[in-house]
């Protein structure tokens, strides 16, 4: 992952085609261990590919990954219902909290 991050930093910095020595020197600058074989493998995989297209392709793949647990898999209606239930629970907890102060016989600023 650090090799890809270094590669992407170099691209973001204006180097459209970072070499193995560029990636290696960047990692060495931050005292990271460098494995030349991994850098070579990364560069071989990225050779001839546009990094912006790869990022866009990855974003479309990530969009299809469910991330919301049960509410996300059961649809937007359930998510909206879950949000309403969560609000009701929060209101009930707030009310209980206020009542518990009354039970103690004194208030915070009395």
KENU-790606 format. One line per field, with one value per residue: residue number from 1; residue in one letter; x, y, z of N, C-alpha, C in turn. Coordinates in Angstrom, 1 decimal, always signed. Layout:
KENU-790606
nr: (NUM | ...)
rest: (A | ...)
nx: (X | ...)
ny: (Y | ...)
nz: (Z | ...)
cax: (X | ...)
cay: (Y | ...)
caz: (Z | ...)
cx: (X | ...)
cy: (Y | ...)
cz: (Z | ...)
//
This chain:
KENU-790606
nr: (1 | 2 | 3 | 4 | 5 | 6 | 7 | 8 | 9 | 10 | 11 | 12 | 13 | 14 | 15 | 16 | 17 | 18 | 19 | 20 | 21 | 22 | 23 | 24 | 25 | 26 | 27 | 28 | 29 | 30 | 31 | 32 | 33 | 34 | 35 | 36 | 37 | 38 | 39 | 40 | 41 | 42 | 43 | 44 | 45 | 46 | 47 | 48 | 49 | 50 | 51 | 52 | 53 | 54 | 55 | 56 | 57 | 58 | 59 | 60 | 61 | 62 | 63 | 64 | 65 | 66 | 67 | 68 | 69 | 70 | 71 | 72 | 73 | 74 | 75 | 76 | 77 | 78 | 79 | 80 | 81 | 82 | 83 | 84 | 85 | 86 | 87 | 88 | 89 | 90 | 91 | 92 | 93 | 94 | 95 | 96 | 97 | 98 | 99 | 100 | 101 | 102 | 103 | 104 | 105 | 106 | 107 | 108 | 109 | 110)
rest: (X | X | X | X | X | X | X | X | X | X | X | X | X | X | X | X | X | X | X | X | X | X | X | X | X | X | X | X | X | X | X | X | X | X | X | X | X | X | X | X | X | X | X | X | X | X | X | X | X | X | X | X | X | X | X | X | X | X | X | X | X | X | X | X | X | X | X | X | X | X | X | X | X | X | X | X | X | X | X | X | X | X | X | X | X | X | X | X | X | X | X | X | X | X | X | X | X | X | X | X | X | X | X | X | X | X | X | X | X | X)
nx: (+0.8 | +2.0 | +3.7 | +2.0 | +0.7 | +2.9 | +3.5 | +1.1 | +1.3 | +3.5 | +2.5 | +0.4 | +2.0 | +2.9 | +4.5 | +4.0 | +4.6 | +6.0 | +9.2 | +10.8 | +13.0 | +12.2 | +10.0 | +11.2 | +13.1 | +11.4 | +10.1 | +12.4 | +13.1 | +11.3 | +12.2 | +11.2 | +11.0 | +12.2 | +11.2 | +12.4 | +11.4 | +8.7 | +8.1 | +8.7 | +6.8 | +4.5 | +4.8 | +4.8 | +2.2 | +0.8 | +1.7 | +1.3 | -1.3 | -3.9 | -3.9 | -6.0 | -8.2 | -8.2 | -8.7 | -11.3 | -12.6 | -12.3 | -13.8 | -16.4 | -16.6 | -16.4 | -18.8 | -20.7 | -20.5 | -22.0 | -22.4 | -23.9 | -24.9 | -27.7 | -29.9 | -29.2 | -29.3 | -32.0 | -33.3 | -34.3 | -36.6 | -36.7 | -34.5 | -35.2 | -37.3 | -35.9 | -34.3 | -36.3 | -37.1 | -34.8 | -34.6 | -36.9 | -36.1 | -33.9 | -35.2 | -36.8 | -34.8 | -33.7 | -35.8 | -36.1 | -33.7 | -34.0 | -36.1 | -34.8 | -33.2 | -35.1 | -35.9 | -33.8 | -34.1 | -32.8 | -31.6 | -29.2 | -28.3 | -29.3)
ny: (-1.2 | +1.2 | +1.7 | +2.2 | +4.4 | +6.2 | +6.3 | +7.5 | +10.0 | +11.1 | +11.3 | +13.1 | +15.3 | +16.1 | +14.5 | +12.6 | +10.0 | +8.2 | +6.8 | +3.7 | +4.5 | +7.0 | +6.5 | +4.9 | +6.7 | +8.6 | +7.1 | +6.4 | +8.9 | +9.3 | +7.5 | +4.9 | +1.3 | -0.2 | -2.2 | -3.3 | -5.1 | -5.1 | -2.6 | -2.7 | -4.6 | -3.2 | -1.0 | -2.4 | -3.4 | -0.9 | +0.1 | +1.8 | +2.5 | +4.9 | +6.8 | +8.3 | +7.2 | +4.6 | +5.2 | +6.3 | +4.0 | +2.3 | +3.7 | +3.3 | +0.6 | +0.5 | +1.8 | +0.0 | -1.6 | -2.7 | -0.8 | -0.1 | -1.9 | -3.8 | -2.1 | -0.8 | -2.9 | -3.6 | -1.6 | +1.8 | +2.7 | +1.3 | +2.3 | +5.0 | +4.6 | +3.5 | +5.7 | +7.4 | +5.9 | +5.9 | +8.6 | +8.8 | +7.2 | +8.6 | +10.9 | +9.8 | +8.9 | +11.3 | +12.4 | +10.6 | +11.1 | +13.7 | +13.2 | +11.6 | +13.4 | +14.9 | +13.0 | +12.9 | +15.0 | +17.5 | +20.1 | +20.8 | +23.5 | +24.4)
nz: (+0.0 | +0.7 | -1.4 | -3.5 | -2.5 | -2.4 | -5.2 | -6.1 | -4.8 | -6.1 | -8.7 | -8.2 | -7.5 | -9.9 | -11.5 | -14.1 | -14.8 | -12.7 | -11.9 | -10.8 | -9.3 | -8.5 | -6.8 | -4.9 | -3.9 | -2.7 | -0.7 | +0.8 | +1.7 | +3.8 | +5.6 | +5.2 | +4.8 | +1.8 | -0.8 | -3.7 | -5.5 | -5.1 | -5.8 | -8.5 | -9.4 | -8.9 | -10.7 | -13.1 | -13.2 | -13.5 | -15.8 | -18.8 | -18.2 | -17.5 | -14.6 | -13.6 | -14.8 | -13.7 | -11.0 | -11.3 | -12.2 | -10.0 | -8.1 | -9.1 | -8.6 | -5.8 | -5.2 | -5.4 | -3.2 | -0.3 | +2.6 | +4.8 | +6.6 | +7.9 | +7.5 | +5.1 | +3.3 | +3.2 | +2.0 | +1.1 | +2.4 | +4.8 | +5.9 | +6.3 | +8.1 | +10.2 | +10.9 | +11.9 | +14.1 | +15.6 | +16.2 | +17.9 | +20.0 | +21.0 | +21.9 | +23.9 | +25.6 | +26.4 | +27.7 | +29.8 | +31.1 | +32.0 | +33.8 | +35.6 | +36.9 | +38.4 | +40.2 | +42.0 | +43.7 | +43.6 | +41.5 | +38.9 | +39.1 | +41.5)
cax: (+0.0 | +2.8 | +4.2 | +0.9 | +0.6 | +4.1 | +3.3 | +0.0 | +1.8 | +4.3 | +1.6 | -0.3 | +3.0 | +3.2 | +5.3 | +3.0 | +5.1 | +7.1 | +10.0 | +11.1 | +13.9 | +11.4 | +9.2 | +12.2 | +13.7 | +10.3 | +10.0 | +13.6 | +13.0 | +10.6 | +12.8 | +10.4 | +11.7 | +11.9 | +11.4 | +12.5 | +10.6 | +7.3 | +8.0 | +8.7 | +5.5 | +3.5 | +5.0 | +4.5 | +0.7 | +0.3 | +2.3 | +0.4 | -2.7 | -4.1 | -4.2 | -7.3 | -9.2 | -8.1 | -9.4 | -12.7 | -13.1 | -12.3 | -14.9 | -17.6 | -16.7 | -16.7 | -20.2 | -21.6 | -20.2 | -22.9 | -21.7 | -24.8 | -25.5 | -29.0 | -30.7 | -28.9 | -29.7 | -33.4 | -33.9 | -34.3 | -37.8 | -36.3 | -33.5 | -36.0 | -38.0 | -34.9 | -33.9 | -37.4 | -37.1 | -33.6 | -35.0 | -37.8 | -35.3 | -33.1 | -36.1 | -37.2 | -33.6 | -33.6 | -36.9 | -35.7 | -32.5 | -34.6 | -36.9 | -33.9 | -32.7 | -36.1 | -35.9 | -32.7 | -34.5 | -32.2 | -31.2 | -27.8 | -28.0 | -30.0)
cay: (+0.0 | +2.4 | +1.9 | +2.8 | +5.8 | +7.0 | +6.5 | +8.5 | +11.3 | +11.6 | +11.7 | +14.3 | +16.3 | +16.5 | +13.5 | +11.8 | +8.6 | +8.0 | +5.6 | +2.9 | +5.3 | +8.1 | +5.9 | +4.5 | +7.9 | +9.2 | +6.3 | +6.6 | +10.2 | +9.2 | +6.4 | +3.7 | +0.2 | -0.2 | -3.5 | -3.0 | -6.1 | -4.7 | -1.4 | -3.2 | -5.2 | -2.1 | -0.3 | -3.3 | -3.4 | +0.4 | +0.5 | +2.0 | +2.8 | +6.2 | +6.7 | +8.9 | +6.2 | +3.6 | +5.7 | +6.3 | +2.6 | +1.9 | +4.4 | +2.7 | -0.7 | +0.8 | +2.3 | -1.2 | -2.3 | -2.3 | -0.3 | +0.4 | -3.0 | -4.3 | -1.0 | -0.5 | -4.0 | -3.7 | -0.5 | +3.2 | +2.8 | +0.8 | +3.3 | +6.2 | +4.2 | +3.4 | +7.0 | +7.9 | +5.2 | +6.4 | +9.9 | +8.6 | +6.6 | +9.7 | +11.8 | +9.0 | +8.9 | +12.7 | +12.6 | +9.8 | +11.8 | +14.8 | +12.7 | +11.1 | +14.6 | +15.2 | +12.0 | +13.1 | +16.0 | +18.7 | +20.3 | +21.1 | +24.9 | +24.8)
caz: (+0.0 | +0.8 | -2.7 | -4.3 | -2.0 | -2.9 | -6.6 | -6.3 | -4.3 | -7.1 | -9.8 | -7.7 | -7.5 | -11.3 | -12.2 | -14.7 | -15.0 | -11.8 | -12.1 | -9.6 | -8.5 | -7.9 | -5.7 | -3.9 | -3.2 | -1.9 | +0.5 | +1.6 | +2.4 | +5.1 | +6.3 | +5.0 | +4.1 | +0.4 | -1.5 | -5.1 | -6.2 | -5.0 | -6.7 | -9.9 | -9.6 | -9.0 | -12.0 | -14.2 | -13.3 | -13.9 | -17.1 | -19.9 | -17.8 | -17.0 | -13.2 | -13.3 | -15.3 | -12.7 | -9.8 | -11.6 | -12.2 | -8.6 | -7.4 | -9.5 | -8.0 | -4.4 | -5.1 | -5.3 | -2.0 | +0.8 | +3.8 | +5.9 | +7.4 | +7.6 | +6.9 | +3.7 | +2.4 | +3.2 | +1.2 | +1.6 | +3.2 | +6.1 | +6.5 | +6.8 | +9.3 | +11.2 | +11.4 | +12.8 | +15.4 | +16.3 | +16.8 | +19.0 | +21.1 | +21.5 | +22.6 | +25.1 | +26.5 | +26.9 | +28.7 | +31.0 | +31.7 | +32.7 | +34.9 | +36.7 | +37.7 | +39.3 | +41.3 | +43.0 | +44.7 | +43.4 | +40.1 | +38.7 | +39.4 | +42.7)
cx: (+0.9 | +3.4 | +3.2 | +0.7 | +1.7 | +3.9 | +2.2 | +0.5 | +2.7 | +3.5 | +0.9 | +0.7 | +3.4 | +4.0 | +4.3 | +3.4 | +6.3 | +7.9 | +10.2 | +12.1 | +13.2 | +10.6 | +10.1 | +12.8 | +12.7 | +10.2 | +11.2 | +13.7 | +12.3 | +11.0 | +11.9 | +11.3 | +11.3 | +12.2 | +11.3 | +11.6 | +9.1 | +7.1 | +7.9 | +7.4 | +4.4 | +3.6 | +4.6 | +2.9 | +0.2 | +0.8 | +1.3 | -1.0 | -2.7 | -4.6 | -5.6 | -8.4 | -9.3 | -8.9 | -10.9 | -13.3 | -13.2 | -13.5 | -16.2 | -17.7 | -17.0 | -18.2 | -21.1 | -21.4 | -21.2 | -22.1 | -22.6 | -25.4 | -26.8 | -29.9 | -30.5 | -29.3 | -31.2 | -34.1 | -34.0 | -35.5 | -37.4 | -35.3 | -34.2 | -36.7 | -37.1 | -34.4 | -35.0 | -37.4 | -35.9 | -33.9 | -35.9 | -37.0 | -34.5 | -34.0 | -36.5 | -36.0 | -33.4 | -34.6 | -36.6 | -34.6 | -33.1 | -35.4 | -35.9 | -33.3 | -33.8 | -36.2 | -34.9 | -33.1 | -33.7 | -31.8 | -29.7 | -27.4 | -28.8 | -29.1)
cy: (+1.3 | +2.7 | +2.6 | +4.2 | +6.7 | +7.3 | +7.6 | +9.9 | +11.9 | +12.1 | +13.0 | +15.5 | +16.8 | +15.5 | +12.5 | +10.3 | +8.4 | +6.7 | +4.9 | +3.8 | +6.4 | +7.6 | +5.5 | +5.7 | +8.6 | +8.4 | +6.3 | +7.9 | +10.2 | +8.0 | +5.1 | +2.6 | +0.1 | -1.6 | -3.2 | -3.9 | -5.7 | -3.4 | -1.8 | -3.8 | -4.2 | -1.4 | -1.1 | -3.3 | -2.0 | +0.8 | +0.6 | +2.4 | +4.3 | +6.1 | +7.2 | +7.9 | +5.0 | +4.0 | +5.8 | +4.9 | +2.0 | +2.5 | +3.7 | +1.3 | -0.5 | +1.2 | +1.1 | -2.0 | -1.8 | -1.9 | +0.1 | -0.7 | -3.4 | -3.3 | -0.8 | -1.7 | -4.2 | -2.6 | +0.8 | +3.4 | +2.4 | +1.8 | +4.5 | +5.8 | +4.0 | +4.7 | +7.6 | +7.2 | +5.6 | +7.7 | +9.8 | +8.1 | +7.7 | +10.6 | +11.1 | +9.0 | +10.3 | +12.9 | +11.8 | +10.5 | +12.9 | +14.3 | +12.2 | +12.2 | +15.0 | +14.2 | +12.2 | +14.2 | +17.3 | +18.8 | +20.7 | +22.5 | +25.3 | +25.2)
cz: (+0.0 | -0.6 | -3.6 | -3.8 | -2.5 | -4.4 | -6.8 | -5.8 | -5.4 | -8.3 | -9.4 | -7.7 | -8.9 | -12.1 | -12.8 | -14.9 | -14.0 | -12.1 | -10.8 | -8.7 | -7.8 | -6.7 | -4.6 | -3.2 | -2.3 | -0.6 | +1.4 | +2.3 | +3.7 | +5.9 | +6.3 | +4.4 | +2.7 | -0.2 | -3.0 | -5.9 | -6.2 | -5.8 | -8.2 | -10.3 | -9.8 | -10.4 | -13.2 | -14.4 | -13.8 | -15.2 | -18.2 | -19.5 | -17.2 | -15.5 | -12.9 | -13.7 | -14.2 | -11.4 | -10.1 | -11.6 | -10.8 | -7.8 | -7.8 | -8.8 | -6.5 | -4.2 | -4.9 | -4.1 | -0.9 | +2.0 | +4.9 | +6.7 | +7.0 | +7.0 | +5.5 | +2.8 | +2.3 | +2.5 | +1.9 | +2.6 | +4.6 | +6.7 | +7.0 | +8.0 | +10.5 | +11.8 | +12.3 | +14.1 | +16.2 | +17.0 | +18.0 | +20.2 | +21.8 | +22.4 | +23.9 | +26.1 | +27.2 | +28.0 | +30.0 | +31.8 | +32.6 | +33.9 | +36.0 | +37.5 | +38.8 | +40.5 | +42.3 | +44.0 | +44.5 | +41.9 | +40.1 | +39.2 | +40.7 | +43.8)
//
